[in-house]
Amino acid sequence: MKNAIVLNTLVEGSSWQGDILGFDPVEELVKKLKSLGKEDDIFVAADSAGAPQLPKSLKGLKKILTEDRKAKNLFRQIYSSLKSYENVIYLFADAPLVDTGITKEMISLHTGEFAEYTYGEGFPIGAAPEIVKVDLFPKIASLLEKDNPDAGRDSIFTGLSKEINSFDIETYFAAVDLKLMRIELTTSSKRNAMLVERVIKKLGISCGYKQFCKFISENPAVLRTTPSYIEVEIISDHNGGCIYSPLPRLTRKAGRMSYDDFRIVLDKVRTFTESCYIAFSLWGEPLSHGDIKKFIEYTVQDKKTNLILETDGVLFDPDFSDFVIEIGAENLHVIFEVDAVGIETYKKIRGGDLNKVERNIRYLLSKEIPNIYVQLVRIEENESEMLKFFDMWEKEGAKVIIQKYNSYAGLLPDLTKYDLSPLERMPCWHVLRDMVVLHDGSVSRCKQDINCLFPLGNLLQEDISDVWERGESLYVGHCGKNYDEYCSKCDEYYTFNF
């Protein structure tokens, strides 16, 4: 049974082509692949425009070229080029830590069970490949025809999931399930490349998955590389009396961030992270800031920065929608905090005019721009409306978020009777990957610390790396199941933002 290996180079940016610790990770990956098959059986998938810029370690390998980055076209090209093969071992060029031992076991499972598709479950992205029967590629391409996505890491599974019961699929389960940790062993972003570099520095490029699991268990701080989700309090005012807002409990001075200060903060964040999500504006209403349009324009001009605009929708009138439409930024995500279907329920929770807010949302939805969300925070007052809320807004074309209630570690009364927390506590996601910047540049240790009782520093006065590093000990403590009196009362540790 003849197997081909396809190395997909259609990943974002070019940083994955750079050296790590003085050697070429792509060259090392190719050496690994040669242990799985002959060099003649290794193919590089690339777009025609980018092929000349591929690293020299890939120059001598056969190419499968596509005119664009669309998954359906790539998969048809793979099928056309590899008809003489039975299966394809499919992986990405920014994953130098793929485990060849696990790959061989997956091949045995795939061929022994006569599977059409075999994937690894519980592994970090980049640790294990996918194995696909060659004849399956045109079928997957057809299933992706309507949505027409780019060739991403989940394109194969996304296509198959549309008719999941029609295919023979095998699952290779990781001995240690790290799925909930959302680890990526890839080099195409600074954040993930830092982790890969730390692993290689300690264990070498040939380290296996078992060694990696032991390493991060003994050294949890290596996972905390750079922040990926930064909440910025550009304003601490809001429009009305939302019953679950923590702002009435604010003891520090309220205020708003100037546009010049915001640019300083964002420039430092961009330099440190390269790519991230910025969210406006913690508990305040961002559209109440007089310079909000300037804030948005400056943030979305860098396509590696995704902006999350959280709003109650009251001020999001057609004029503001037209501004958003004119920008045309695909990296802008708007979340409307609605919380209700019924007018009386809305008044109880938010105290405003639901009809006005719904008109504003529908106007924006009518323009068919992407990334529009409506959100319901699940509390007793709206529990009976949750399913209707979901169905109504999904039919209207919005993406729906059902958010758990946050009492801010007991600062607010308990407004829900549901406990959704895991049976076993895990280290806090937010301490691992979030940064909270207040209107004066101060950085609190997390969103639950609304009064900045535990400041990590100030981005207007200090280097961001120093501020970020001060939060490491808290995360390491969580990994050792050590929680102070505030963290022990908090149940936000398992929630995950963008």
C-alpha positions as CSV (number, residue, x, y, z in Angstrom):
1,M,0.0,0.0,0.0
2,K,1.7,3.2,-1.2
3,N,1.5,6.3,1.0
4,A,2.3,9.9,0.0
5,I,3.3,12.7,2.4
6,V,1.8,16.1,1.8
7,L,3.4,19.1,3.6
8,N,1.0,22.0,3.5
9,T,2.8,25.4,3.3
10,L,-0.4,27.4,3.1
11,V,0.0,28.9,6.6
12,E,-0.3,32.5,7.7
13,G,2.8,34.7,7.3
14,S,6.4,33.6,6.7
15,S,7.8,33.4,10.3
16,W,7.6,29.6,10.2
17,Q,10.5,29.7,7.7
18,G,12.9,31.3,10.2
19,D,15.6,29.6,12.2
20,I,15.1,28.4,15.8
21,L,18.2,28.2,18.0
22,G,20.4,28.3,15.0
23,F,18.9,25.7,12.8
24,D,16.1,25.4,10.2
25,P,13.0,23.7,11.7
26,V,11.6,23.0,8.3
27,E,14.8,21.1,7.3
28,E,14.5,19.1,10.5
29,L,10.9,18.3,9.7
30,V,11.8,17.1,6.3
31,K,14.4,14.8,7.8
32,K,11.6,13.3,10.0
33,L,9.4,12.8,7.0
34,K,12.1,10.9,5.2
35,S,12.0,8.4,8.1
36,L,8.3,7.7,7.1
37,G,8.8,7.2,3.4
38,K,11.0,7.9,0.4
39,E,11.9,11.4,-0.6
40,D,10.1,10.9,-4.0
41,D,6.9,10.3,-2.0
42,I,7.1,13.7,-0.2
43,F,5.1,16.5,-1.8
44,V,4.9,20.2,-0.9
45,A,1.5,21.9,-1.2
46,A,1.8,25.6,-2.1
47,D,0.1,28.4,-4.0
48,S,1.7,29.3,-7.3
49,A,2.6,32.8,-6.2
50,G,4.3,31.7,-3.0
51,A,6.2,28.7,-4.4
52,P,9.3,30.7,-5.4
53,Q,9.7,32.0,-1.8
54,L,9.7,28.6,-0.2
55,P,12.7,27.8,2.0
56,K,15.6,26.0,0.3
57,S,14.9,22.9,2.4
58,L,11.7,22.4,0.4
59,K,13.1,23.4,-3.1
60,G,14.1,19.8,-4.1
61,L,10.8,18.2,-3.2
62,K,7.9,17.7,-5.6
63,K,5.2,20.4,-5.6
64,I,1.4,20.4,-5.7
65,L,0.5,23.9,-6.7
66,T,-2.8,25.7,-6.5
67,E,-3.8,29.0,-7.9
68,D,-5.3,30.2,-4.7
69,R,-5.6,29.2,-1.0
70,K,-9.1,27.6,-1.2
71,A,-9.4,24.2,0.4
72,K,-11.6,22.7,-2.4
73,N,-9.1,23.6,-5.1
74,L,-6.1,22.3,-3.1
75,F,-7.8,19.0,-2.4
76,R,-8.7,18.6,-6.0
77,Q,-5.1,19.2,-6.9
78,I,-3.9,16.7,-4.4
79,Y,-6.2,14.1,-5.9
80,S,-5.1,14.9,-9.4
81,S,-1.4,14.7,-8.5
82,L,-1.6,11.6,-6.3
83,K,-4.0,9.2,-8.0
84,S,-1.3,6.5,-8.0
85,Y,-1.1,6.5,-4.2
86,E,-3.5,4.9,-1.7
87,N,-3.2,7.3,1.3
88,V,-1.9,10.7,2.1
89,I,-0.1,11.6,5.4
90,Y,-1.2,15.2,5.7
91,L,0.5,17.8,7.9
92,F,1.6,21.4,7.9
93,A,5.1,22.9,7.4
94,D,5.1,24.9,10.6
95,A,4.9,21.8,12.8
96,P,8.5,20.6,13.4
97,L,7.6,18.6,16.6
98,V,5.3,16.1,14.9
99,D,5.8,12.7,16.5
100,T,7.0,10.2,13.9
101,G,6.4,7.2,16.3
102,I,2.8,8.2,16.8
103,T,2.5,8.8,13.0
104,K,3.6,5.2,12.3
105,E,1.1,3.9,14.8
106,M,-1.6,6.0,13.1
107,I,-0.7,4.6,9.7
108,S,-1.0,1.0,11.1
109,L,-4.4,1.8,12.5
110,H,-5.5,3.4,9.3
111,T,-4.5,0.6,7.0
112,G,-5.4,-2.2,9.5
113,E,-9.0,-0.9,9.8
114,F,-9.3,0.0,6.1
115,A,-10.2,3.5,7.1
116,E,-10.8,6.4,4.8
117,Y,-9.7,9.0,7.4
118,T,-7.7,8.8,10.6
119,Y,-7.0,11.6,13.0
120,G,-5.4,12.1,16.4
121,E,-7.7,13.0,19.3
122,G,-6.4,14.9,22.4
123,F,-3.1,16.0,20.8
124,P,-1.9,19.6,20.6
125,I,-2.1,21.0,17.0
126,G,1.2,20.0,15.3
127,A,1.9,16.8,17.3
128,A,0.1,14.4,15.0
129,P,-0.8,14.3,11.3
130,E,-4.1,13.4,9.5
131,I,-4.2,10.3,7.2
132,V,-6.6,10.4,4.3
133,K,-7.4,7.9,1.6
134,V,-6.6,9.6,-1.7
135,D,-10.0,8.9,-3.2
136,L,-11.6,11.0,-0.4
137,F,-10.1,14.3,-1.4
138,P,-12.6,15.1,-4.3
139,K,-15.5,14.2,-2.0
140,I,-14.2,16.6,0.7
141,A,-13.8,19.3,-2.0
142,S,-17.4,18.9,-3.0
143,L,-18.6,19.2,0.6
144,L,-16.7,22.4,0.9
145,E,-18.0,23.9,-2.3
146,K,-20.7,26.1,-0.8
147,D,-18.7,27.6,2.1
148,N,-15.5,27.8,0.1
149,P,-13.1,28.2,3.0
150,D,-9.3,28.7,2.8
151,A,-7.2,25.6,3.4
152,G,-6.9,25.8,7.2
153,R,-5.9,23.2,9.7
154,D,-9.4,21.9,10.2
155,S,-10.5,21.9,6.5
156,I,-10.5,18.1,6.1
157,F,-12.5,17.5,9.2
158,T,-14.9,20.4,8.5
159,G,-15.7,18.9,5.1
160,L,-16.2,15.4,6.4
161,S,-18.4,16.6,9.3
162,K,-21.0,17.7,6.9
163,E,-21.7,14.0,6.2
164,I,-19.8,12.4,9.0
165,N,-21.7,9.1,9.0
166,S,-20.9,8.5,5.3
167,F,-17.2,7.8,5.9
168,D,-15.0,5.2,7.6
169,I,-13.2,7.2,10.3
170,E,-10.7,6.0,12.9
171,T,-9.6,7.9,15.9
172,Y,-6.1,7.6,17.5
173,F,-6.4,8.7,21.1
174,A,-3.5,10.5,22.9
175,A,-2.2,8.7,25.9
176,V,-2.3,12.1,27.7
177,D,-5.3,14.2,26.5
178,L,-4.2,17.8,26.2
179,K,-7.2,19.0,24.1
180,L,-8.5,21.3,26.9
181,M,-5.2,23.1,27.1
182,R,-5.5,24.3,23.5
183,I,-1.7,24.0,22.9
184,E,-0.3,24.6,19.4
185,L,3.1,23.2,18.6
186,T,3.5,25.4,15.5
187,T,5.9,28.2,14.4
188,S,3.7,30.4,12.3
189,S,2.9,32.8,15.2
190,K,5.3,34.3,17.8
191,R,3.3,33.0,20.7
192,N,3.4,29.4,19.6
193,A,6.9,29.6,18.2
194,M,8.2,30.6,21.7
195,L,6.8,27.4,23.1
196,V,8.3,25.3,20.3
197,E,11.7,27.0,20.9
198,R,11.5,26.3,24.7
199,V,10.7,22.7,24.0
200,I,13.5,22.2,21.5
201,K,16.0,24.0,23.8
202,K,15.3,21.6,26.6
203,L,14.4,18.3,24.8
204,G,15.7,18.7,21.2
205,I,13.9,18.6,17.9
206,S,13.3,14.8,18.0
207,C,11.4,14.8,21.3
208,G,8.3,12.7,21.3
209,Y,4.8,13.5,22.6
210,K,5.4,11.5,25.9
211,Q,8.5,13.6,26.7
212,F,6.6,16.8,25.9
213,C,3.8,15.9,28.3
214,K,6.3,15.2,31.1
215,F,8.1,18.5,30.4
216,I,5.1,20.8,30.6
217,S,3.8,18.9,33.6
218,E,7.1,19.6,35.4
219,N,7.5,23.1,33.9
220,P,4.1,24.7,33.5
221,A,5.4,28.2,33.1
222,V,6.7,27.3,29.6
223,L,3.1,27.5,28.3
224,R,2.7,31.1,29.3
225,T,4.4,32.8,26.3
226,T,2.6,36.1,25.4
227,P,-0.9,37.3,26.0
228,S,-3.4,36.6,23.2
229,Y,-6.5,38.3,24.5
230,I,-6.1,41.9,25.8
231,E,-9.1,43.7,27.3
232,V,-8.7,47.5,27.3
233,E,-10.9,49.8,29.4
234,I,-11.1,52.8,27.1
235,I,-14.0,54.0,29.2
236,S,-15.6,52.9,32.5
237,D,-19.0,54.5,32.0
238,H,-22.0,52.6,30.7
239,N,-25.5,53.6,29.5
240,G,-27.8,52.1,32.1
241,G,-28.4,49.8,35.0
242,C,-27.5,46.3,33.8
243,I,-28.2,44.1,36.9
244,Y,-25.0,42.1,36.5
245,S,-22.6,44.9,35.9
246,P,-19.8,45.2,38.5
247,L,-19.4,49.0,37.9
248,P,-21.5,50.0,40.9
249,R,-18.9,48.2,43.0
250,L,-16.0,50.2,41.6
251,T,-13.9,51.9,44.3
252,R,-11.0,53.1,42.1
253,K,-11.4,56.3,40.1
254,A,-13.5,55.9,37.0
255,G,-12.3,57.5,33.7
256,R,-11.5,57.1,30.1
257,M,-8.3,56.5,28.1
258,S,-7.1,59.1,25.7
259,Y,-6.5,58.2,22.1
260,D,-2.8,59.0,22.4
261,D,-2.4,56.7,25.5
262,F,-4.3,54.0,23.7
263,R,-1.8,54.1,20.8
264,I,1.1,53.7,23.2
265,V,-0.6,50.7,24.8
266,L,-1.6,49.0,21.5
267,D,1.9,49.6,20.0
268,K,3.5,47.9,22.9
269,V,1.1,45.0,22.8
270,R,1.6,44.5,19.0
271,T,5.4,44.5,19.3
272,F,5.2,42.0,22.1
273,T,2.6,39.6,20.7
274,E,2.6,40.2,16.9
275,S,-1.0,38.8,16.8
276,C,-3.7,39.1,19.3
277,Y,-7.3,40.0,20.1
278,I,-8.1,43.4,21.6
279,A,-11.5,43.8,23.4
280,F,-13.2,47.1,24.2
281,S,-14.1,48.0,26.9
282,L,-14.3,45.7,29.9
283,W,-17.4,46.9,31.7
284,G,-17.9,50.3,30.0
285,E,-19.8,51.1,26.8
286,P,-17.1,51.8,24.1
287,L,-19.5,53.8,21.9
288,S,-19.8,56.4,24.8
289,H,-16.1,57.4,24.1
290,G,-15.9,60.4,21.9
291,D,-12.9,59.0,20.0
292,I,-14.3,55.5,19.5
293,K,-14.0,55.7,15.7
294,K,-10.4,56.6,15.9
295,F,-9.8,53.8,18.3
296,I,-11.4,51.3,15.9
297,E,-9.6,52.6,12.8
298,Y,-6.2,52.4,14.5
299,T,-6.8,48.9,15.9
300,V,-8.1,47.2,12.7
301,Q,-5.4,48.7,10.4
302,D,-3.1,45.8,11.4
303,K,-4.7,42.6,10.1
304,K,-2.9,40.6,12.8
305,T,-4.9,42.4,15.4
306,N,-8.5,41.3,15.8
307,L,-10.8,43.8,17.6
308,I,-13.7,42.7,19.7
309,L,-16.3,45.5,20.2
310,E,-18.7,44.7,23.0
311,T,-21.7,47.0,23.1
312,D,-25.2,47.2,24.5
313,G,-26.3,48.4,21.0
314,V,-28.1,51.5,22.2
315,L,-25.7,53.9,20.5
316,F,-25.1,51.5,17.5
317,D,-27.4,53.4,15.2
318,P,-27.5,53.2,11.4
319,D,-24.9,56.0,11.1
320,F,-22.4,54.1,13.3
321,S,-23.2,50.9,11.3
322,D,-22.5,52.7,8.1
323,F,-19.1,53.7,9.6
324,V,-18.4,50.0,10.4
325,I,-19.5,49.0,6.9
326,E,-17.3,51.6,5.3
327,I,-14.2,50.4,7.1
328,G,-14.8,46.9,5.8
329,A,-12.5,45.3,8.3
330,E,-12.8,41.5,8.5
331,N,-10.8,41.6,11.8
332,L,-13.6,43.6,13.5
333,H,-16.0,41.5,15.6
334,V,-19.1,43.1,17.1
335,I,-20.8,41.6,20.1
336,F,-24.2,43.0,21.0
337,E,-25.1,42.3,24.7
338,V,-28.9,41.8,24.5
339,D,-29.8,39.2,27.1
340,A,-33.5,38.9,26.4
341,V,-36.3,38.3,23.9
342,G,-39.2,39.8,25.8
343,I,-39.5,43.5,26.4
344,E,-40.2,43.1,30.1
345,T,-37.3,40.7,30.6
346,Y,-35.0,43.2,28.9
347,K,-36.2,46.0,31.2
348,K,-35.5,43.9,34.3
349,I,-32.0,43.0,33.1
350,R,-30.8,46.1,31.2
351,G,-33.4,48.8,31.8
352,G,-33.6,50.1,28.2
353,D,-35.5,50.0,24.9
354,L,-35.2,46.5,23.4
355,N,-37.0,47.5,20.2
356,K,-34.4,50.2,19.5
357,V,-31.5,47.8,20.1
358,E,-33.0,45.1,17.9
359,R,-33.6,47.7,15.1
360,N,-29.9,48.7,15.3
361,I,-28.8,45.1,15.2
362,R,-31.0,44.2,12.3
363,Y,-29.8,47.2,10.3
364,L,-26.2,46.0,10.6
365,L,-27.2,42.4,9.8
366,S,-29.0,43.5,6.7
367,K,-25.6,44.6,5.3
368,E,-24.3,41.0,5.4
369,I,-21.0,41.8,7.0
370,P,-19.2,39.0,8.9
371,N,-18.5,38.5,12.6
372,I,-21.7,39.9,14.1
373,Y,-22.7,38.3,17.4
374,V,-25.6,38.6,19.8
375,Q,-25.1,37.6,23.4
376,L,-27.2,36.3,26.3
377,V,-25.7,36.1,29.8
378,R,-27.6,33.1,31.3
379,I,-29.3,34.1,34.6
380,E,-32.6,33.1,36.2
381,E,-34.4,36.2,34.7
382,N,-33.9,35.0,31.1
383,E,-33.6,31.2,31.5
384,S,-37.0,30.6,29.9
385,E,-36.1,32.7,26.9
386,M,-32.7,31.2,26.1
387,L,-33.7,28.8,23.4
388,K,-36.0,31.3,21.7
389,F,-33.2,33.8,21.8
390,F,-30.8,31.4,20.1
391,D,-33.3,30.3,17.4
392,M,-34.4,33.9,16.6
393,W,-31.0,35.4,16.1
394,E,-29.6,32.4,14.4
395,K,-32.4,32.6,11.8
396,E,-31.6,36.3,11.3
397,G,-28.0,35.6,10.5
398,A,-26.2,36.5,13.7
399,K,-23.8,34.3,15.5
400,V,-25.1,33.6,19.0
401,I,-23.1,33.5,22.3
402,I,-24.6,32.1,25.4
403,Q,-22.4,33.3,28.2
404,K,-22.2,32.0,31.8
405,Y,-23.0,34.5,34.6
406,N,-19.9,36.0,36.3
407,S,-20.3,37.0,39.9
408,Y,-16.7,38.4,40.0
409,A,-15.6,35.9,42.7
410,G,-18.6,36.6,44.9
411,L,-18.6,40.4,44.5
412,L,-22.0,40.3,42.9
413,P,-25.1,38.2,44.1
414,D,-25.6,34.8,42.6
415,L,-28.1,35.3,39.8
416,T,-28.0,31.7,38.4
417,K,-28.8,28.3,39.7
418,Y,-26.5,26.5,37.3
419,D,-23.0,25.4,38.0
420,L,-21.2,24.6,34.7
421,S,-17.7,24.2,36.1
422,P,-15.7,21.1,35.4
423,L,-15.5,18.3,38.0
424,E,-11.8,18.9,38.4
425,R,-10.4,22.4,38.6
426,M,-7.8,23.4,36.0
427,P,-5.3,26.3,35.9
428,C,-7.0,29.5,34.9
429,W,-7.2,30.3,31.2
430,H,-7.3,34.0,31.9
431,V,-4.1,34.1,33.9
432,L,-2.4,32.0,31.2
433,R,-3.4,34.1,28.2
434,D,-5.3,37.4,29.1
435,M,-4.1,40.9,29.9
436,V,-6.4,43.5,31.4
437,V,-5.5,47.2,30.8
438,L,-7.4,49.9,32.7
439,H,-8.0,53.4,31.5
440,D,-4.9,54.8,33.2
441,G,-2.6,52.1,31.8
442,S,-2.6,50.0,35.0
443,V,-2.7,46.2,34.5
444,S,-4.7,44.2,36.9
445,R,-3.9,40.5,37.3
446,C,-7.2,39.5,35.8
447,K,-10.7,40.7,34.9
448,Q,-12.1,39.7,38.2
449,D,-9.9,42.2,39.9
450,I,-12.1,45.2,39.0
451,N,-10.5,47.5,41.5
452,C,-6.9,46.6,40.7
453,L,-6.1,45.3,44.1
454,F,-3.4,43.2,42.6
455,P,-1.6,45.5,40.0
456,L,1.0,44.0,37.8
457,G,2.3,47.3,36.6
458,N,1.5,50.1,34.1
459,L,1.9,49.9,30.3
460,L,2.2,53.6,30.0
461,Q,5.2,53.6,32.3
462,E,6.9,50.2,31.9
463,D,8.0,47.6,29.4
464,I,5.2,45.2,28.7
465,S,7.4,42.1,29.1
466,D,8.1,43.1,32.7
467,V,4.5,43.6,33.4
468,W,3.5,40.3,31.8
469,E,6.2,38.4,33.7
470,R,4.8,39.4,37.0
471,G,1.7,37.3,36.4
472,E,3.7,34.1,35.9
473,S,3.9,33.1,39.6
474,L,0.1,33.2,39.9
475,Y,-0.3,30.8,37.0
476,V,2.4,28.5,38.3
477,G,0.6,28.5,41.6
478,H,-2.6,27.4,39.9
479,C,-0.8,24.6,38.2
480,G,0.2,23.4,41.7
481,K,-3.5,23.7,42.8
482,N,-2.6,26.7,45.1
483,Y,-5.3,29.4,45.0
484,D,-5.5,32.5,47.1
485,E,-8.7,33.6,48.8
486,Y,-9.9,35.4,45.6
487,C,-9.1,32.7,43.1
488,S,-10.6,30.0,45.3
489,K,-14.0,31.8,45.1
490,C,-13.8,32.3,41.3
491,D,-15.4,30.0,38.7
492,E,-14.3,31.8,35.6
493,Y,-11.1,29.8,35.3
494,Y,-12.5,27.4,32.6
495,T,-14.1,30.0,30.4
496,F,-12.4,30.8,27.1
497,N,-12.6,33.9,25.0
498,F,-11.6,34.3,21.4
